[in-house]
């Protein structure tokens, strides 16, 4: 027999909100394990001691955490979902008959707190991860990822339009007459301007337009900016087959991930045009514990970074960055020249020496030159020298010893294994933040507001690791098993003495 459900709304309900939340619900675990009451201390100086009481800052942070946990990128939709979801209402501490906060309080709180409060919030969560044993510092992975700015590409305008102050009508007329003086002796002749004749040859016009498009210079951050979000950067990467990818407006997140439990240990946000290697020392200084090894891609493999890491006692598992130039087939590469540290010379493939030359015009580099006679009588000169060169010149960086030391380390099995695991840690964290927590596109505009979004996303990712560690049943079983073993050994000793 088919049942038919009829609904009639009741006047009174025998109902408790906490009983409707499953015991294994994720937010229930968050509420039981994590205490974020410290946010009241963080923002205490942002409120006045008089006036109407505001919404509890802990409630505001819990509302934000819900949005980042579940990838809700609209604050309007977040406030609406919280008002309809019993689990969300229970988590922020509101009952069914209480009106939940409006979405506007979130934007007001962000502008009132500033990014410093959210950076401190991230540090507090990171401290809890360190106390729980989730961070060891044995090995740290470093990477960066682009965040699409909350601005359209059509908002890009030349910087000159923004820098020049618009002139008044009087100033404009005076400027025109100053740039175009008129002789007093001769009357001004006004000639009628005939409209340009229309050309029937449409193909020639099209070719001229195509030529203009081809000769048009690419967008640059020095010459253009976005009116919608002036702090973001214009980024365009080269593609295979010598083509350029479409320009994008982006920010960039720089971060480090600890190998032990994939906890994010440091985060920095910059415009998208900032180079990755420029943030290495900054991220290392903000580590919660001492680091023994750093793994990153070739962008970080600069002389300065190698020197910094080795002077800090950190092993760099970073391939060297080789900018510009291509290896010509059949041409002798610079790597085939062997440096002799005892004599401070280079040995070419034919066995001849390149001695120290005059002071190099390039800073931080030393120049080495071969003898003209050696190159003139060498059979390999065609593969070694350029068309108009009579001797070989090699430039060596003054800190090249650190780079060579790093390259020797890269040949070890441990370094190869570490490099193969970089995708599992750093790039996996990138994918998680974008696919699950809404970091693919910026929710807000401006570097400070995007930094808040990144800090909250990283905090949520670390909270997930912390909750998984604290609620894991395996740790409880291990403790019970250890206690059981101690108890059994105690009984065996007692029976032996008896």
Residue pairs with C-beta under 8 A, 6 or more apart in sequence:
15 96
17 86
17 89
17 90
17 95
17 96
18 90
20 86
20 90
21 27
21 28
21 86
21 87
21 90
22 28
25 87
26 69
26 467
27 66
27 69
27 87
27 88
27 90
27 91
29 467
29 471
30 65
30 69
30 91
30 463
30 467
31 91
33 466
33 467
33 470
33 471
34 128
34 463
34 466
34 467
36 58
36 61
36 62
36 65
37 58
38 124
39 57
39 58
39 61
39 121
40 56
40 57
40 58
42 57
42 117
42 120
42 121
42 124
43 57
43 113
43 117
46 112
46 113
46 117
47 54
55 101
55 105
56 93
57 109
59 92
59 93
59 94
59 101
60 101
60 105
60 106
60 109
61 121
62 91
62 92
62 93
63 78
63 79
63 82
63 92
63 101
63 106
64 106
64 456
65 456
65 459
65 460
65 463
66 72
66 78
66 81
66 82
66 88
66 91
66 92
67 73
67 75
67 78
67 438
68 437
68 438
68 456
68 457
68 459
68 460
69 437
69 460
71 436
71 437
71 438
72 78
72 81
72 438
73 438
73 441
73 443
74 443
75 103
75 106
75 107
75 443
76 103
78 103
78 106
79 100
79 101
79 102
79 103
79 106
80 103
81 88
82 88
82 89
82 92
82 100
82 101
83 89
83 99
83 100
86 96
89 95
89 96
89 98
89 100
92 100
94 100
110 444
110 449
110 452
114 448
115 448
115 449
115 451
115 452
115 455
118 451
118 452
118 455
118 456
119 451
119 455
121 455
121 456
121 459
122 267
122 455
122 456
122 458
122 459
122 462
125 459
125 462
125 463
125 466
126 135
126 263
126 264
126 265
126 288
126 462
127 288
128 466
129 135
129 261
129 263
129 462
129 465
129 466
130 288
130 289
132 466
132 469
132 470
133 469
134 258
134 260
134 261
134 263
134 465
134 466
134 469
135 258
135 260
135 261
135 263
135 265
135 288
135 289
136 258
136 259
136 260
136 289
137 258
137 287
137 288
137 289
137 290
137 291
137 292
138 259
138 260
138 292
138 293
139 258
139 259
139 292
139 293
139 294
139 295
139 418
140 256
140 257
140 258
140 259
140 265
140 287
140 291
140 293
140 294
140 295
141 256
141 257
141 259
141 294
141 295
141 296
141 422
141 425
141 426
142 254
142 255
142 256
142 257
142 280
142 283
142 294
142 295
142 296
142 300
142 426
143 254
143 255
143 257
143 296
143 297
143 422
143 426
143 427
143 429
143 430
144 252
144 253
144 254
144 255
144 276
144 279
145 252
145 253
145 430
145 433
145 434
145 439
146 235
146 248
146 250
146 251
146 252
146 272
147 250
147 251
147 252
147 253
147 272
147 439
147 440
147 441
147 442
147 450
147 454
148 248
148 249
148 250
148 440
148 441
148 442
149 226
149 229
149 232
149 248
149 249
149 250
149 251
149 272
149 441
149 442
149 445
149 450
150 228
150 229
150 441
150 442
150 443
150 444
150 445
151 226
151 228
151 229
151 232
151 249
151 445
152 228
152 249
153 246
153 247
153 248
153 249
155 226
155 227
155 228
155 229
155 249
156 219
156 224
156 225
156 226
156 227
156 234
156 247
156 249
157 224
157 225
157 226
157 227
158 223
158 224
159 222
159 223
159 224
159 225
160 223
162 225
162 227
167 175
182 188
199 205
217 223
218 236
218 244
218 247
219 234
219 236
219 247
220 234
221 233
221 234
221 271
221 273
224 234
225 234
226 232
226 234
226 249
228 445
229 249
229 445
229 446
231 271
231 445
231 446
231 447
232 249
232 250
232 251
232 271
232 272
233 249
233 250
233 251
233 252
233 271
233 272
233 273
233 274
234 247
234 248
234 249
234 272
234 273
235 247
235 248
235 249
235 250
235 272
235 273
236 244
236 245
236 246
236 247
236 248
237 244
237 245
238 244
238 245
239 245
248 272
249 272
250 271
250 272
251 269
251 270
251 271
251 272
251 442
251 447
251 450
252 269
252 270
252 271
252 272
252 274
252 276
253 267
253 268
253 269
253 433
253 439
253 454
254 267
254 268
254 269
254 270
254 276
254 279
254 283
255 264
255 266
255 267
255 268
255 283
255 426
255 429
255 458
256 264
256 265
256 266
256 283
256 284
256 287
256 294
257 263
257 264
257 265
257 425
257 426
257 429
258 264
258 265
259 421
259 425
261 465
261 469
262 425
262 428
262 429
262 465
263 462
263 465
264 429
264 458
264 461
264 462
265 286
265 287
265 288
266 283
266 284
266 286
266 287
267 454
267 455
267 458
268 279
268 282
268 283
269 447
269 450
269 451
269 454
270 279
270 447
271 447
275 299
276 296
276 299
276 300
277 299
277 300
277 301
277 302
277 304
277 305
277 321
280 294
280 296
280 300
280 305
280 308
280 309
281 305
281 308
284 291
284 294
284 308
284 309
284 312
284 314
291 314
292 313
292 314
292 315
293 314
293 315
293 316
293 317
293 418
294 309
294 314
294 315
294 316
294 317
294 318
295 317
295 318
295 418
295 419
295 421
295 422
295 426
296 316
296 317
296 318
296 422
296 426
297 318
297 319
297 422
298 318
298 319
298 320
298 321
298 322
299 321
300 318
300 321
301 316
301 318
301 319
301 320
301 321
301 403
301 406
302 321
303 364
303 397
303 399
303 400
303 402
303 403
304 399
305 316
305 318
306 316
306 318
306 399
306 402
306 403
306 405
306 406
307 399
307 402
309 315
309 316
310 316
310 402
310 405
310 406
315 409
316 406
316 409
317 409
317 410
317 415
317 418
317 419
318 406
319 410
319 419
320 403
320 406
320 407
327 333
330 383
331 383
331 384
332 349
332 380
332 383
332 384
334 394
336 348
336 349
337 346
337 347
337 348
337 349
337 354
337 394
338 346
338 347
339 345
339 346
339 347
339 396
339 400
339 404
340 346
340 347
343 353
344 356
345 353
345 354
345 355
345 356
345 368
346 353
346 354
346 368
346 394
346 396
347 353
347 354
348 354
348 370
348 380
348 384
348 392
349 380
349 384
350 374
350 378
350 379
350 380
352 370
352 371
352 374
352 378
353 370
354 368
354 369
354 370
354 392
354 394
355 368
355 369
355 370
355 371
356 366
356 367
356 368
357 367
357 368
357 369
357 393
358 367
359 367
360 366
360 367
360 395
362 395
364 397
364 398
364 399
365 395
365 396
365 397
365 398
366 395
366 396
366 397
366 398
367 393
367 394
367 395
368 393
368 394
368 395
368 396
369 391
369 392
369 393
370 391
370 392
370 393
371 391
372 390
372 391
375 381
375 384
375 385
375 390
375 391
375 392
376 390
378 384
384 392
385 391
385 392
397 403
409 415
410 416
410 419
429 461
432 461
433 439
433 457
433 458
433 461
434 440
437 457
437 460
437 461
438 457
439 453
439 454
439 457
442 449
442 450
442 453
443 449
443 453
444 450
444 452
444 453
469 475
